[in-house]
Amino acid sequence: MTFFWGTTFIAIKLSLVEISPMFYVAVRFFVASAIYIAVFNTRLFPVNRLLLKAAWPVCLLLFAGYFFQTLGLRYTSAAKSGFITGLYVIFTPLLQMLITRRPPPRAVWLASVLVLIGLQLLSSGSSAAISWQTFIPGFALADFNLGDFFTLLCAILYALYIIGLDRLTQSDLAAEPNFTLKLGFLQLLFCTAGGLLFSAAFERIYFTPSPLVIGLLFYIAVFATLITTLIQTRYQRDTTPARAAVIFMLEALFSAVLAYFILGETLGAAGYIGAGIMFAGFGVIVFDAYRSNSLSK
């Protein structure tokens, strides 16, 4: 799932030259919703009213995250956006602790800090020089602006989405027939409607339907939207929200590697060090999961 998310970095970068940001979100989710209906039609309806009532806050959090990240990119750099969005790796265990009153394991905190530091280095990796400031995550927040604030809201909202999705998929409603398919469809439909509404209200819509943009839209709609929504809705409940947040940060690594091979963007020394530290954070999560499974046996 994170690999497909990572590929969207290049696809969106190429697409936004010919399509306005929020309209792009609307078209992306509309295409995914249309394919979803074509493939799963009879298994999506009827939708239980209780599921609708329980699902709309989760759907709202998902769309709001997309909205504020896209809005933030108008006023801040891609590097700062990537780092600030990645703060959900810290917000998720913090908010989970506040909501559930149970702190995550120490291994999750260690992994979250390692991944956050690694992400900071990865986002500043194009710089030729490395200084002590490069290793301080908070240093990336210097000159905090409006775009950074919107992106920070995105990180908080996505952390809440991860927790909300976990709670919903662990509830009694998950026993309903075709629960995963229906919840995935509701998320796609809500983001389509939200994208259309906010595009009409907040931006000057432009769209040049070139073969490249249409091809990229279909790729993102199918692989990085429809398939990833199904995977996350079905399998995130088999891990904890805090672990999931750490795993999701692989998206940044895949983005950097693909940008290197396809767009020719270089990481630099700091980027390579950051990638190594992020892998160390993932290693902590894998080891903790292995140790937990061994103890439970």
C-alpha positions in Angstrom: 0.0 0.0 0.0 2.8 2.4 0.9 4.6 1.6 -2.3 1.5 2.7 -4.3 1.2 5.9 -2.2 4.9 6.5 -2.8 4.4 6.5 -6.6 1.8 9.2 -6.4 4.5 11.8 -5.6 5.7 11.6 -9.2 2.2 11.2 -10.7 0.8 14.2 -8.9 3.9 16.3 -9.6 3.4 15.7 -13.3 -0.4 16.0 -13.3 -0.9 19.3 -11.4 0.6 21.2 -14.3 -2.6 20.4 -16.2 -5.3 20.1 -13.6 -6.1 22.2 -10.5 -5.4 20.6 -7.1 -8.8 20.1 -5.6 -10.5 19.3 -8.9 -7.7 16.6 -9.2 -8.8 15.2 -5.9 -12.4 15.2 -7.0 -11.6 13.4 -10.4 -9.3 11.0 -8.7 -11.9 9.8 -6.2 -14.8 10.0 -8.8 -13.0 7.6 -11.1 -12.1 5.3 -8.2 -15.8 5.4 -7.1 -17.1 4.6 -10.6 -14.8 1.6 -11.0 -15.7 0.5 -7.5 -19.4 0.4 -8.4 -18.8 -1.3 -11.7 -16.8 -4.1 -10.0 -18.6 -4.6 -6.7 -22.1 -3.1 -7.5 -24.5 -5.6 -5.9 -22.3 -6.1 -2.8 -22.3 -2.4 -1.9 -26.1 -2.0 -1.3 -28.0 -1.5 0.8 -25.8 0.3 3.3 -26.8 -0.1 7.0 -27.9 3.3 8.5 -25.8 2.5 11.6 -22.8 2.1 9.4 -23.5 5.4 7.6 -23.8 7.1 11.0 -20.6 5.6 12.3 -18.6 6.0 9.1 -19.2 9.7 8.2 -16.7 11.1 10.8 -14.0 8.8 9.5 -14.8 9.8 5.9 -14.7 13.5 6.9 -11.3 13.1 8.6 -9.9 11.5 5.5 -11.1 14.2 3.1 -10.1 17.0 5.5 -6.6 15.6 5.5 -6.4 15.6 1.7 -8.0 19.1 1.6 -5.6 20.8 4.1 -2.5 19.1 2.7 -3.4 20.3 -0.8 -4.2 23.8 0.4 -1.0 23.9 2.4 1.1 23.0 -0.7 0.1 26.4 -2.2 2.0 28.2 0.6 4.8 26.0 1.6 7.6 23.9 0.0 7.2 20.2 -0.9 10.0 19.3 1.5 8.4 21.1 4.5 5.0 19.7 3.6 6.4 16.1 3.5 8.1 16.6 6.9 5.1 18.3 8.6 2.6 15.7 7.2 4.9 13.0 8.6 4.3 14.4 12.1 1.3 12.1 12.3 3.8 9.4 13.2 4.1 11.2 16.6 0.5 12.5 16.8 -1.0 9.0 16.4 0.4 7.4 19.6 -0.2 10.7 21.5 -3.8 11.0 20.5 -4.4 7.3 20.9 -3.1 7.6 24.4 -5.5 10.5 25.1 -8.5 8.7 23.6 -7.9 5.1 24.9 -6.0 6.1 28.2 -3.4 3.4 27.3 0.1 4.4 26.3 1.6 2.5 23.3 4.7 0.3 24.0 8.1 1.9 24.4 9.2 0.4 21.1 6.5 2.4 19.3 7.8 5.6 20.8 11.4 4.8 19.9 10.4 3.8 16.3 8.3 7.0 15.9 11.2 9.2 17.0 13.6 7.4 14.7 11.3 7.7 11.8 10.6 11.4 12.4 14.3 12.2 12.6 14.9 10.1 9.5 12.1 11.9 7.7 13.6 15.3 8.6 17.0 14.3 7.1 15.2 12.8 4.0 13.3 16.0 3.4 16.5 18.1 3.6 18.6 15.5 1.7 19.1 17.5 -1.4 21.3 19.9 0.5 25.0 19.3 0.0 26.0 20.2 3.5 25.0 18.6 6.8 25.1 20.6 10.0 24.0 19.8 13.6 20.8 21.6 12.8 19.9 19.0 10.1 19.5 16.4 12.8 16.9 18.4 14.8 13.3 17.7 13.6 12.1 21.0 15.0 14.6 22.9 12.9 12.5 22.1 9.8 9.7 24.2 11.3 11.7 27.5 11.2 9.8 30.3 9.4 6.4 28.6 10.1 3.9 30.0 7.7 0.2 29.6 6.7 0.9 26.6 4.5 2.7 24.9 7.3 -0.2 25.5 9.6 -2.6 23.9 7.1 -0.3 21.0 6.7 0.0 20.6 10.5 -3.8 20.3 10.6 -3.5 17.6 7.9 -1.1 15.6 10.1 -3.4 15.8 13.1 -6.5 14.9 11.1 -4.8 11.9 9.5 -3.6 10.7 12.9 -7.3 10.9 14.0 -8.3 9.1 10.8 -6.0 6.2 11.6 -7.4 5.9 15.1 -11.0 6.3 14.0 -10.6 3.7 11.3 -9.1 1.3 13.8 -12.0 1.8 16.2 -14.6 1.4 13.5 -13.1 -1.7 12.0 -12.9 -3.2 15.5 -16.6 -2.5 16.3 -19.6 -4.8 16.1 -20.4 -3.2 12.7 -17.4 -5.0 11.2 -19.5 -8.2 11.3 -21.9 -6.8 8.7 -21.7 -8.6 5.3 -19.3 -6.9 2.9 -18.3 -4.4 5.7 -14.9 -3.7 4.2 -16.3 -3.0 0.7 -19.1 -0.8 1.9 -16.8 1.3 4.2 -14.2 1.7 1.5 -16.9 2.8 -0.9 -18.3 5.4 1.5 -14.8 6.9 1.9 -14.3 7.2 -1.8 -17.8 8.7 -2.3 -17.3 11.2 0.5 -14.0 12.4 -0.9 -15.5 12.7 -4.4 -18.3 14.9 -3.1 -16.0 17.0 -0.9 -13.5 17.5 -3.7 -16.2 18.8 -6.1 -17.7 21.1 -3.5 -14.4 22.6 -2.4 -13.0 22.8 -5.9 -16.1 24.8 -7.0 -15.9 27.0 -3.9 -12.1 27.7 -3.5 -10.2 27.4 -6.7 -10.2 28.4 -10.4 -10.7 25.0 -12.0 -8.5 24.2 -15.0 -8.1 20.8 -16.7 -6.2 19.9 -19.9 -7.1 16.2 -20.6 -3.8 15.1 -22.2 -3.1 11.4 -22.6 -0.4 11.6 -19.9 -2.7 13.2 -17.3 -5.6 10.8 -18.1 -3.3 7.8 -17.8 -1.9 9.0 -14.5 -5.3 9.7 -13.2 -6.5 6.2 -13.9 -3.3 4.8 -12.4 -3.8 6.8 -9.2 -7.5 6.1 -9.0 -7.1 2.4 -9.3 -3.8 1.5 -7.6 -3.2 4.4 -5.2 -6.8 5.1 -4.2 -9.2 2.2 -4.8 -6.8 -0.7 -4.0 -5.0 1.1 -1.1 -8.4 2.1 0.5 -9.5 -1.5 0.4 -6.2 -2.7 1.8 -6.1 -0.1 4.6 -9.8 -0.7 5.5 -9.3 -4.4 5.7 -5.9 -4.9 7.2 -5.1 -1.9 9.4 -7.2 -3.5 12.2 -4.7 -6.4 12.4 -2.1 -4.0 13.8 -2.2 -1.0 16.2 -2.8 2.6 15.0 0.7 3.6 16.3 2.4 0.8 14.5 0.4 1.5 11.3 1.6 5.2 11.4 5.2 4.1 11.5 4.7 1.6 8.7 2.9 4.3 6.6 6.0 6.4 6.6 7.5 4.0 4.1 5.7 6.2 1.6 8.3 8.9 2.0 11.1 6.4 1.3 9.5 5.0 -1.8 8.8 8.5 -3.0 12.5 9.5 -2.6 13.8 6.3 -4.3 11.3 6.6 -7.2 12.1 10.3 -7.7 15.7 9.4 -7.9 15.3 6.8 -10.6 12.5 8.5 -12.6 12.9 12.3 -12.1 16.7 12.3 -11.4 16.2 13.9 -8.0 19.2 13.3 -5.7 19.0 12.5 -2.0 22.4 13.8 -0.9 24.3 12.6 2.2 21.6 13.7 4.6 18.9 11.9 2.6 20.8 8.6 2.7 21.4 8.9 6.4 17.8 9.7 6.9 16.7 6.7 4.9 18.9 4.5 7.1 17.5 5.9 10.3 13.9 5.4 9.0 14.7 1.8 8.2 16.1 1.4 11.7 12.7 2.7 13.0 10.8 0.1 10.9 13.2 -2.5 12.2 12.2 -1.6 15.8 8.6 -2.2 14.9 9.3 -5.5 13.2 11.4 -6.7 16.1 8.7 -5.6 18.6 6.0 -7.4 16.7 8.1 -10.6 16.5 8.9 -10.4 20.2 5.2 -9.8 21.1 4.1 -12.8 19.0 6.8 -15.0 20.5 5.7 -14.0 24.1 2.1 -14.6 23.3 2.9 -18.2 22.2 
